[in-house]
């Protein structure tokens, strides 16, 4: 018996799902909380409201029935796979870009139609920029605030000696 990584219930046939970018082995009650990931060892033919298939009704109704394995190598897609990750040094990039243009924080704020306190907090790394502010900063300063080479979807080789992973094995802390 395996323990569900979401609710903790014991299950004999866990299903691997992806929730906000993290792959979890869950019981049948928790499969609706993410997108089902087909693995080579998976013999489950259950479908969730987020699963994809080759039927044309999947685009109109949002539900499908997948009977077995799909033929595509990268058929699964999570909404967070397409999101650009913010660079860890975004605050330094903003400051360098502003100083390169010879602007004060208040002058940059005026150009962006934002408050000077927002620019101060961004440059200190106290807050993250919203998508709108990020695009304004990138356009005005000519800098990229996204992380390059964010290929995080590769399988991680660490974990427990049993080969099973918990959420604590894959979470990256920002210290």
C-alpha positions, -999 to +999 in steps of 0.1 A: +000+000+000+012+035-009+002+067+009-015+094-011+008+124-013-021+148-011-045+135+015-025+108+032-049+080+025-036+045+019-041+034-017-031+002-036-031+018-071-018+054-069-022+077-099+004+103-109-009+138-114+007+172-119-005+200-096+010+234-103+041+219-117+047+192-090+041+155-098+023+137-070+011+101-065-024+104-053-055+082-045-085+081-068-103+107-047-076+133-053-071+128-090-095+157-098-071+182-082-045+181-111-038+168-146-031+131-149+004+122-161+008+090-180+038+070-169+053+038-184+043+018-153+008+033-151-019+008-159-047+031-148-073+040-174-092+064-153-099+098-167-103+131-150-119+163-161-084+176-170-072+146-189-067+148-227-075+124-254-079+122-291-117+128-292-130+160-308-155+165-279-126+173-256-122+208-269-159+217-267-169+200-233-136+198-215-140+161-206-126+131-224-122+094-219-087+081-224-085+044-227-048+035-224-017+053-234-017+082-257+008+082-286+024+116-280+057+119-262+048+153-247+010+151-249+005+164-213+006+201-207+002+219-174-008+256-173+025+264-155+046+248-182+042+279-204+047+305-177+081+323-178+098+322-144+110+355-129+148+357-126+161+355-090+181+386-095+152+407-110+158+434-084+194+439-095+184+439-132+158+466-125+183+487-106+211+483-132+187+492-161+174+523-143+209+535-135+221+528-170+194+552-183+204+577-156+170+578-140+161+582-103+135+558-088+108+586-089+116+595-125+113+558-136+080+556-117+067+587-135+076+572-169+059+539-160+029+557-144+035+538-112+043+549-076+079+555-066+074+532-036+067+503-059+100+509-077+118+510-043+102+478-031+110+461-064+147+471-063+150+459-027+134+425-037+105+430-012+078+423-037+074+406-071+063+426-101+029+420-116+028+409-152+018+444-163+046+461-143+071+435-155+063+442-192+065+479-186+099+476-169+112+453-196+100+476-224+112+508-207+146+497-194+154+472-222+161+444-197+147+409-194+133+399-160+127+363-169+151+334-160+169+319-190+171+282-196+144+272-172+143+236-182+129+224-149+107+197-164+135+171-165+132+143-141+151+147-109+174+119-099+173+124-061+148+112-036+143+084-012+161+051-015+128+034-024+125+056-055+094+074-043+093+111-039+075+134-015+068+171-020+097+179+003+121+161-022+113+184-051+105+218-035+132+244-040+136+269-011+145+305-017+167+315+012 
